[in-house]
Amino acid sequence: MNGIEGFGALIIGDEIMRGKRRDVHFDKLREVFAARGLKLDWVQFLGDDRALLIKTLQRTLAGKDVVFSFGGIGATPDDHTRQAAAAAAGVPLVLHPEAAQLIRERMAETGQELSEGRLNMGVFPEGSRIVPNTFNRIPGFSYAHHHFFPGFPVMAHPMLEWCLETYYADRFNSLVEAEAAMRVWDGIEGTMTPLMQEAEVRFPGIKVFSLPFVGSAELKRHVELGVRGEPSQVAPAMDMLRAGVAALGYRFDDLPGDTTK
């Protein structure tokens, strides 16, 4: 697992893309990562399109980001993720012996027939590792720095946490980041852009963000302007922004609290 750069996720399924099912994986990813002091760098939503999945996984397998993939590892005709992962990696699909045993045990427990279709749920890219499934014991799999889960949240989310605890605990709480912001009343982003750019040049350990709000009956028009990043640089960067905003003739109010993540 050496050489890891970041963390990303693939959320796969025609039902999500067509609006037939609401995605819940993204919110869970943010929750699980925040609880461990980690940062999710990117998320990509994809339909059940084998060619597109192969192309995407070829790119991510060639990179150094850890990737968590949700969906498409079943054995029905619309499930393509296992096949796409094998094709992208350039390895054959094989029946994983441990997965086969777990599937046999599950079928025996539930009194179901051990069909070829059910055994196919244990056919993974050669060289894969098992990801335990505490819900029904039908496993997911890991290949290289990629981890593949079913689309069902009740199964996938414990599997996500297991992978993080098993493979990446040494990276927990490695993100030390502070954040501070203010509301700039009637602010115009274009007018403040040079100030934001100057702040990022002067304080390279921070990022400036701006969130415009057009106004409502409860809250007048403003821009939420702030910085996040290296804790030692947040306060001086905010001081610079406050001075610059005041020089532009804007009134502002600090938002409460700095957040260290």
C-alpha positions as CSV (number, residue, x, y, z in Angstrom):
1,M,0.0,0.0,0.0
2,N,3.0,2.3,-0.3
3,G,2.8,5.3,-2.6
4,I,-0.8,6.2,-1.9
5,E,-1.7,9.7,-2.9
6,G,-5.4,10.2,-2.1
7,F,-8.8,8.5,-1.7
8,G,-11.5,8.3,-4.4
9,A,-14.8,6.5,-4.9
10,L,-16.8,5.1,-7.8
11,I,-20.6,4.9,-7.3
12,I,-22.0,2.6,-10.0
13,G,-25.5,1.9,-11.1
14,D,-28.1,2.8,-13.7
15,E,-30.7,3.1,-11.0
16,I,-28.8,6.0,-9.4
17,M,-28.0,7.6,-12.8
18,R,-31.7,7.5,-13.8
19,G,-33.0,8.7,-10.4
20,K,-34.8,5.4,-9.5
21,R,-32.6,5.1,-6.4
22,R,-31.1,7.9,-4.3
23,D,-27.4,7.6,-3.6
24,V,-26.5,7.4,0.1
25,H,-22.8,6.3,-0.4
26,F,-21.4,9.8,-0.8
27,D,-22.8,11.0,2.5
28,K,-21.6,7.9,4.3
29,L,-18.1,8.2,2.8
30,R,-17.8,11.8,4.1
31,E,-19.0,10.7,7.5
32,V,-16.7,7.7,7.8
33,F,-13.7,9.7,6.5
34,A,-14.3,12.6,8.8
35,A,-14.5,10.3,11.8
36,R,-11.0,9.0,11.0
37,G,-9.4,12.3,10.1
38,L,-9.2,11.5,6.4
39,K,-10.1,13.5,3.3
40,L,-12.1,12.1,0.3
41,D,-10.5,13.6,-2.8
42,W,-13.0,12.7,-5.5
43,V,-16.2,10.8,-6.3
44,Q,-17.4,9.6,-9.8
45,F,-20.9,8.4,-10.6
46,L,-21.1,5.8,-13.4
47,G,-23.9,3.8,-15.0
48,D,-23.7,0.0,-15.6
49,D,-21.7,0.4,-18.8
50,R,-18.9,-2.2,-19.1
51,A,-16.9,-0.3,-21.7
52,L,-17.0,2.9,-19.6
53,L,-16.2,0.9,-16.4
54,I,-13.2,-0.7,-18.1
55,K,-11.9,2.6,-19.3
56,T,-12.4,4.3,-15.9
57,L,-10.7,1.4,-14.0
58,Q,-7.7,1.3,-16.4
59,R,-7.1,4.9,-15.5
60,T,-7.6,4.5,-11.7
61,L,-5.5,1.3,-11.5
62,A,-2.7,3.1,-13.2
63,G,-2.8,5.9,-10.6
64,K,-1.9,5.9,-6.9
65,D,-5.3,6.8,-5.3
66,V,-7.1,4.3,-3.2
67,V,-10.5,3.7,-4.8
68,F,-13.6,2.4,-3.2
69,S,-16.2,1.1,-5.7
70,F,-19.9,0.6,-4.8
71,G,-22.2,-1.5,-7.0
72,G,-22.3,-3.9,-9.9
73,I,-20.5,-6.9,-8.3
74,G,-23.5,-9.3,-8.4
75,A,-24.2,-12.0,-10.9
76,T,-27.2,-10.5,-12.9
77,P,-26.8,-9.3,-16.5
78,D,-26.7,-5.7,-15.5
79,D,-23.7,-6.2,-13.1
80,H,-20.4,-5.5,-14.9
81,T,-18.0,-4.3,-12.3
82,R,-16.2,-7.6,-11.6
83,Q,-15.7,-8.2,-15.3
84,A,-14.6,-4.7,-15.9
85,A,-12.1,-4.8,-13.1
86,A,-10.5,-8.0,-14.5
87,A,-10.4,-6.5,-18.0
88,A,-8.9,-3.3,-16.8
89,A,-6.2,-5.1,-14.8
90,G,-5.5,-7.6,-17.6
91,V,-6.1,-10.7,-15.5
92,P,-8.6,-13.5,-15.8
93,L,-11.7,-13.9,-13.7
94,V,-11.4,-16.9,-11.3
95,L,-13.5,-18.4,-8.6
96,H,-11.9,-17.3,-5.3
97,P,-11.7,-20.4,-3.1
98,E,-12.5,-18.6,0.2
99,A,-15.4,-16.7,-1.5
100,A,-16.7,-20.1,-2.8
101,Q,-16.6,-21.5,0.7
102,L,-18.4,-18.6,2.2
103,I,-21.1,-18.8,-0.5
104,R,-21.6,-22.5,0.1
105,E,-21.9,-21.9,3.8
106,R,-24.5,-19.1,3.2
107,M,-26.6,-21.3,0.9
108,A,-26.5,-24.1,3.4
109,E,-27.6,-21.8,6.2
110,T,-30.5,-20.4,4.3
111,G,-31.5,-23.7,2.6
112,Q,-31.0,-22.3,-0.9
113,E,-29.7,-24.2,-3.9
114,L,-26.0,-23.7,-4.6
115,S,-26.4,-22.7,-8.3
116,E,-23.7,-21.7,-10.7
117,G,-25.1,-18.2,-10.7
118,R,-24.7,-17.9,-6.9
119,L,-21.1,-19.2,-7.2
120,N,-20.4,-16.6,-9.8
121,M,-20.7,-14.0,-7.0
122,G,-17.3,-15.3,-5.9
123,V,-15.6,-15.0,-9.3
124,F,-13.1,-12.2,-9.0
125,P,-10.0,-10.9,-10.8
126,E,-7.2,-13.3,-10.3
127,G,-5.1,-12.1,-7.3
128,S,-8.0,-10.5,-5.5
129,R,-8.4,-10.5,-1.7
130,I,-11.6,-11.1,0.2
131,V,-13.6,-8.2,1.8
132,P,-15.8,-9.7,4.5
133,N,-19.6,-9.1,4.4
134,T,-21.1,-9.2,7.9
135,F,-24.6,-8.9,6.6
136,N,-24.9,-12.2,4.6
137,R,-21.3,-13.4,4.2
138,I,-21.3,-13.0,0.4
139,P,-17.9,-11.2,0.1
140,G,-16.7,-8.2,-1.8
141,F,-13.1,-8.1,-3.0
142,S,-10.0,-6.0,-3.2
143,Y,-7.6,-5.8,-6.1
144,A,-4.4,-3.8,-5.7
145,H,-5.4,-0.5,-4.2
146,H,-9.1,-0.8,-5.2
147,H,-11.9,-2.2,-3.0
148,F,-15.2,-3.4,-4.5
149,F,-18.4,-3.6,-2.6
150,P,-22.1,-4.3,-3.4
151,G,-24.4,-1.4,-4.0
152,F,-26.5,-2.3,-0.9
153,P,-25.6,0.2,1.8
154,V,-26.3,-2.3,4.6
155,M,-23.5,-4.5,3.2
156,A,-21.2,-1.9,1.6
157,H,-20.8,0.5,4.5
158,P,-19.4,-2.0,7.0
159,M,-17.1,-3.3,4.3
160,L,-15.8,0.2,3.6
161,E,-15.0,0.7,7.3
162,W,-13.4,-2.8,7.5
163,C,-11.1,-1.8,4.5
164,L,-10.1,1.5,6.1
165,E,-9.4,-0.2,9.5
166,T,-7.5,-3.1,7.9
167,Y,-5.4,-1.3,5.3
168,Y,-5.2,2.4,6.1
169,A,-5.3,2.9,9.9
170,D,-1.8,4.3,9.7
171,R,-3.2,7.3,7.8
172,F,-6.0,8.1,10.3
173,N,-5.9,11.6,11.7
174,S,-3.2,12.6,9.2
175,L,-5.2,15.5,8.0
176,V,-4.6,18.5,10.2
177,E,-6.7,21.4,8.8
178,A,-8.2,24.5,10.2
179,E,-11.0,26.6,8.7
180,A,-12.3,30.1,9.3
181,A,-14.8,32.3,7.4
182,M,-16.8,35.5,7.4
183,R,-19.9,36.8,5.7
184,V,-19.2,39.7,3.4
185,W,-22.5,41.6,3.1
186,D,-23.4,42.6,-0.5
187,G,-20.0,41.3,-1.6
188,I,-19.2,40.7,-5.2
189,E,-17.0,37.8,-6.0
190,G,-15.4,39.3,-9.0
191,T,-14.4,42.4,-7.0
192,M,-12.8,40.2,-4.3
193,T,-11.0,37.7,-6.6
194,P,-7.7,39.6,-6.8
195,L,-7.7,39.6,-3.0
196,M,-8.3,35.9,-2.8
197,Q,-5.6,35.2,-5.3
198,E,-3.1,37.3,-3.4
199,A,-4.0,35.4,-0.1
200,E,-3.2,32.1,-1.7
201,V,0.2,33.4,-3.0
202,R,1.1,34.9,0.3
203,F,0.0,31.9,2.3
204,P,0.7,28.8,0.2
205,G,-0.6,26.4,2.9
206,I,-4.2,27.5,2.6
207,K,-7.0,27.5,0.1
208,V,-9.5,30.4,-0.2
209,F,-13.2,29.6,-0.7
210,S,-16.1,31.8,-1.5
211,L,-19.8,30.8,-1.5
212,P,-22.2,33.5,-2.8
213,F,-25.7,33.7,-1.4
214,V,-28.3,35.6,-3.4
215,G,-30.4,36.5,-0.4
216,S,-33.7,35.5,1.1
217,A,-36.4,36.8,3.5
218,E,-34.3,35.6,6.4
219,L,-30.8,36.5,5.3
220,K,-29.6,39.3,3.0
221,R,-27.3,38.9,0.1
222,H,-23.6,38.1,0.9
223,V,-20.6,36.0,0.1
224,E,-19.2,33.6,2.6
225,L,-15.5,34.1,2.3
226,G,-13.0,32.0,4.1
227,V,-9.8,29.9,4.2
228,R,-8.9,26.4,5.1
229,G,-5.6,24.6,5.4
230,E,-2.4,24.7,7.5
231,P,-3.6,25.8,11.0
232,S,-0.7,28.3,11.5
233,Q,-1.6,30.1,8.3
234,V,-5.4,30.4,8.7
235,A,-5.4,33.3,11.2
236,P,-3.0,35.5,9.3
237,A,-4.6,34.8,6.0
238,M,-8.0,35.7,7.5
239,D,-6.5,38.9,8.9
240,M,-5.3,39.8,5.4
241,L,-8.8,39.1,3.9
242,R,-10.5,41.1,6.5
243,A,-8.3,44.1,5.9
244,G,-8.7,43.7,2.1
245,V,-12.5,43.4,2.4
246,A,-12.7,46.5,4.5
247,A,-10.5,48.4,2.1
248,L,-13.0,47.5,-0.7
249,G,-15.7,49.2,1.4
250,Y,-17.6,46.0,2.4
251,R,-19.0,45.3,5.8
252,F,-18.4,41.8,7.2
253,D,-19.2,39.5,10.2
254,D,-17.0,36.6,11.2
255,L,-18.7,33.2,11.3
256,P,-18.2,31.5,14.6
257,G,-15.5,28.9,15.3
258,D,-12.4,27.5,13.6
259,T,-12.7,23.8,12.7
260,T,-9.7,21.5,13.0
261,K,-10.3,18.2,11.2
